[in-house]
């Protein structure tokens, strides 16, 4: 109230244009609500009584107003007109509604998800400073946009699909050998085994012709890759029965997109297999090489003594001078075999060290049968390409493919017919060997594996790509088209990338001033002693500084909750659903008009079965629920899209509770993201080994974004994937109302581009580094030469290359716009931009810009103790959430039992939904207690510090009785018991809070 109902001078002047106290008070109410929501509301006196009392006390000496209905319509509209002019806003008139409808239609071509279209419309209204129209108009506009897009696509399909193509698409829905073709295609490989990958290649060959047709057709339809992915996902969600009941042409669209996306996914799986196996063979060879060097050294040390004994033969006076040399040799070889003696003599004469690389290649040669069997089929199936059409490596690739297609062994080809330009001089000694005539002969097996090795390196760097892939396409293919780029000014503004509206020279000048000022300021604070936390140690002529580790005392499982009567988890979910109707998000797979609605207790049982890692079968065994009922309910209602919407509903409801704003860190929403390792007991394609976390087993990572204790977004990633590639993805695709201002990660969330990307999109990135001194001493940049900072303690080590940034600024804009428009999976673009192996001028320019923003953060982090404490607090909240998740997913000792990546994603969302409900329940208790104590004039400061992440009062275990009489949660009763108990005193005495 103090914030929104405070008046500045222009507002006070407008206030004086109204005569009566009632009109003036009404104006302040309208003004305050507009400041908060940029909307005008219709309200009665009883709805705004507390706000009105505050205004009358502050501005009108506690005057009394008993009725607001007498405020005329003309006065209300006049006030609204003044407010709009004051804030440079406009009403959404007929002309603007027409523009908004066009925006919705355009958004539908990028992604047909209603939430995406709604979000784009809201962003447009905010940027254009237009009042949001009514709910019914927004709903109608989104519905019409989706319908318009579907009709447009149907027309395109009717004009372009030939009868043979339609027949081929229909064949996918036919029952063949007891299994529908489309069902067979939905299967993904479980792991990288030869058997599984062979099945995957067979599936690819089955849809290859349809894919080639989709490649030609889909670009003509002018839909984004995100829309293609979305339509393809609907085939995964829908049963064959549902697909057959769809509009015929809509069904063809979904199937065409599915074939297109599935074929590319197949290539992703094949290339992942290829890189995984090449890396594994290389690691094995490296270990074998080290082992061989060790054995050779050991044998050499053992034999060196015997070499000494051999040398004594030549100095032994007891051996007659006329003894035949043959006899001396026989004695020598009796001491040490001839080959071993010759080898040691050669090493002494040539003074050469053991060649570990040579041992590696000997081992690779021994693996030739294995790698030919596992890598050759994938090599033949994937169409590898390079940035340059005349890349020497590509000549070798084409040569080998021709040989394999002819089924002619590489060893049968003369050495001079092999493309050899790509082989570095340093590698030739390992690829060639001398024959009996002393001639260099190319070793075909080594040559073949070396090509595989270079392909793998090129794929990691992005220099080698495959156009039929999603993750391994060329970087240029990931960006928006030239046609879209022609509208860059409009698109940049529409997508909130207003930072690019400023000329780059002016923008860099501003950053230069800010960075150079901060360098001076930070060093001044250290020298003057204002920075009391930095610790400096002298080491000769050098100074070494450190910052103390920041601890945060906000704890989970606060003692406050120990006195609350334990409640079963099913009742918690029921209570939360009563408040925010999250179960309404679970729409039947057949749509709104399906005859079978969900039954609350059955749906809750399914959510608990998934989220606790118990499984539907086990839930049927330990509850009063029928196994088949659980399966049919799960199949009909539980999908990723329904789970995400349910989670959003709970997150948004928690954010509306009175306690929520007290979780702000330094007056802003400060989020964090981190990954939790989860071991898998069943092999899946995305599960990976990690000896540190899983021993000899495999696992995945549940990567979650937590804001003010709420898990607002999450996704499952492979254990081998770098968390930093998903930071922007998880923030930008957060569809809740909880939008952070600052975001933190640990060191795993950092790379060479995240500072820049998040800065462009308006987020402040605030990571915690394991060793901040080491990072700053190697990565702090300035706009001057390092020699000009010699007298400073905190000094840059490199000068920013401004010219490089200026030259590549337009390309950087195109990359950011591609991220905004989701031209491909955002994590894919970030992964390629983060690759150290990738050699690209635009990438170097983006890294250079990133260094500016990163350096500004380093200096702020060193200078600000509150920032360091805030970062630690945000990260601790993520850790607390992961502890709660671990408790929720307790079944099977926490080891996941799901057979597919899709099932893992569903588990992750169900687990998040359960923890979300627990957090809402706890926050609801705290909010009600806050209101109770405030109403009784009691202090509530202690309650504001208690974390809602607690579970000691919630029963997750035992037998579930869903059909027995439900014990309803009575919040008033809980608050009364808490008020009379010693819980508040215990909490006040508890030292583990902020």
C-alpha positions, 0 to 999 in steps of 0.5 A: 500500500505504501508503494502503490498508493504513494503519489508523486508531484504529477499525480498530486496535481491530477488529484487536485482536479477532483473536488470531493474526498470521495472522488479523490480517494477513488482516483487514488484507488484506481491509480494504485491498482493500475500501478500494480496490474496495468488494468482498471477494475470495477470494485465495491466498497467492501472489496477495497475497505482496507485499501480505502482506510489506508488512503483516508488515513494518509491523505484525508485525516481519517475521513469516513466514506460509506459508499462508492456507488455514487461515483459516476461513470463520467468521473470514472472514465475521466480518471482512467483517461488521466491515468492512461495519459500519465503512464503513456498507456492506451485502451485496447480499441477496435484497431488495436484488437485487430492488431492483437488478433494478427499477433495471435495468428502469427504466434500460432505459426511458431507454436500452437500451444494456447499458453505460448500464444497467450504469453506472446499476446501479453508481451505484445500488450506490455511492450505497446503499453496497451490495456489488456482486454477482457478474458473472454476476448483473449480466450476467443482470440486464442481459440480463433488463432489456433483454428485459423492456423489449423484451417490454413494448414489443412488447406495446404495439405489438401493442395500438396498431399498426393494419394500415394502419400495419403495411403502411406500415412494411413498405413502407419495406423494399420495393425500389422502383426498385432502391433500398429506401425505407429506404435512400433515407430514410437519405441526408442532404443533402450541403450547403445547396444548393437541390437537396439541400434539395429532396430532403430535403424530399421525404424528409420529405413521404414519412414525414410521415404515419408521423411523425404516428402515431409522435408519438401512439404513442411517448409512450404507450410511456414511453421516453426520447428517448435510447432513441428515438434509440438504436433509430433508430440501429439502423436506420442500422446494420442492413442491410435483410436484417438488419431483415427477419430481426428479430422482426417487432414489434421491427422495427416498433419500430425503424422507428417510432423511425427515422421519428420521429427522421429526420423531426426530423433533417430539420427540424434540417437545414431550420432549419440551412439557413434560419439559414445562408442568412439569415446569409449574405444578411445578411453579404453585405448588410453587406459591400455596405453598407460597400462602398457607403458607401466608394464614396459617400465616395470619389465625394463627395470627388471631387465636392466640388472640382467643387462649389467650381467651381460656387460660383465661378460666383456670384462670378466678376466676368467673368460679366455680371450680366444673364446668364440663370440658365439659362446659369449652370445649364448651365455648372454642370451641365457641371461636375457632373451635376444629380443629383450636385450635388443629392445633395451639396447635400442632404447639406450642407443636412441635415448627414446622414451616409450611411446604411449600413443603407439601402444594406444593404436596397437590396442585400437587395432585389436578392437577392429572387429568390435568397432567395425561391427558397431560403428560401420552401420551407423557411419553408413546410415548418417549423412555427415557434412562439413562447413566446407564442401572441399573438406579433406576429411569428407573425401575420406568419408566418401571413399570409405562409404563407397568401399563399404557399399561395394562390400570391399575390405579397405585392406584390399585398396592400394595405399595411394588410393586412400585420401590422406590430406587430412592426416596430420604429419604427427599422426602418420607414424601411427597410421603407416607401418613399414613392410618387409621391403622397408616401404610405408604401408597404410594400416586400413583399420587404423585409418578407418578408426582415425576417420571415426575419431575426427568425425566425433571431434568435429561433431562435438565442435560443430564443424561436422553436422548432419542436416537430418538431425535435431541436435547435430544440425549445422549452426546456421540451420538452427537460426531463423531464416533469411526471410524472417531476418528481413523483419529483424527490427519488428521481431526484436521489439516484439520479443523484448530484445530492446537492448539491440535498439541502441547502436552498438558503439553507444552501447559499448561506450556505456558498458566501458564507463560502467566497467572501468568505474567499477574496477576503480571503485572496488579497488578503492573499497579494498584499499580504504578498508570499506570492504571488510570481508576480503582477506589479503595475504602477502607472498613476497612481492605478490598479494593473494586475496580470498573471500570467506565462505558465506553461510546461510541459516535458512533451514528446511524441516523447521521445528514450527511444523513439528507440533502440527498434527500429521496428515496423509499425503493424499489429503494434502493433495485434496486440500490443495486441489480445493484451493487451486483446482489443479486437477482441472488441468487433467483433460481427457486425451480424447478432449473436453467432450470425452464421456469418462471424466476423472475421479479425484481419488483415482487420479491422486492415486496415479499421481502418487504412484508416478511421483513416489517412484512406486509405479501403478502396479505396486500402487494397486497392490498396496492400496484399495485401488484397482490396478486396471483402473489406475492404468486406464486413468493414467493413460487417459489423463496423465501427460506432460502437457497436463502435468505442466499446467497442473504444476503451473496452477499450484505454483501460481496459487502459492505465489498469491499467498500472503507469505510469498512476498516475504520469501523475496531476497533483497526485495526481488524474486531471486531464483536458482537452478540445479540438478539432482542425480537419480539412479536408474535401475532400467537402462534407457538411452539417456541414462549414463554412467557416473562413478562418482554418483552411481558407482557402476550403475547409470543415472539421469539428472532432474534439473529444476528451477526454484523461485521463492521455494517454488519449483516453477520449472523442471526437465530431465537431462542426461547425466553427461549433459552440461547443466549450463546448456539448460539455464536459459532454456529453463528460465525462458520457458517458465510459464508460471506467473513467478518470473525472477529478476535474478538467477543463480547457479553453482559453477556447473551452470556457468559457461562462456555465453550465459552471462551475455544471453541472460543479459540480452533477455533482461535477467541478471545472472548471479552464479556462485563459483567454487574458487572466485579468486582463481576465476577472477585472476584468469577471467577479469577483463577491462577496456584498457591494456592490462599494463594500465592496471598494474598498481591495482589488487583486482586487475583485468588480465585481458583487454576487451576486443571491441572491434570484434563485437562491433563486426559481429553484432548483427550475427549476435542479434540473429542468434538471440532472435533465434533463441527467442523464436525457438527456431530450434531447441534452445539448449542446442544453440547454447551447447554449440555456442559454448563449445571450446572446440568450435572455431567461429568468429561470431562465437568469439565475439559473443564470448567477448561480450559475455566477458564484459557482463561477467567482469561486471558481476565479478566486481559486484560479487567481490564488493557486495557481501549482501549479493554473496549472501543472497546467491548462497540463500537462493542456491540453498533453497534449491538444495532444500527442494532436492531433499524434499524430492528425494523424500517424495521419490522414496520407493525402490530405494530411490532408483527409477524404474521407468523404461523410456525417457518419456516415462522419466519426464512424467515421473519428474513432473509428478514428483514436482507436483507432489512437492509443489502441493506440500510447499503450498500446504505449508505456505498456506499454514504460514500465511493463515498464521501470519494473518491471524497474528496480524489481526491480533496485533502480534509480531509476525517477523519470525513466521516470515523467516520459516521455509515452507520446505518441510515434511516431518508432519506429512505421512508419505508411507504405508498402505493407501486407503483412497476409498475410506472416509476422507479426513478433511484438513481444517485450516482454522483448527490447525491455526487455533492449535498452533496459536495455543501451542508452544510452536511459536515460542519454539520457532522464535528460539530456533536459530536456524533461520534468516 
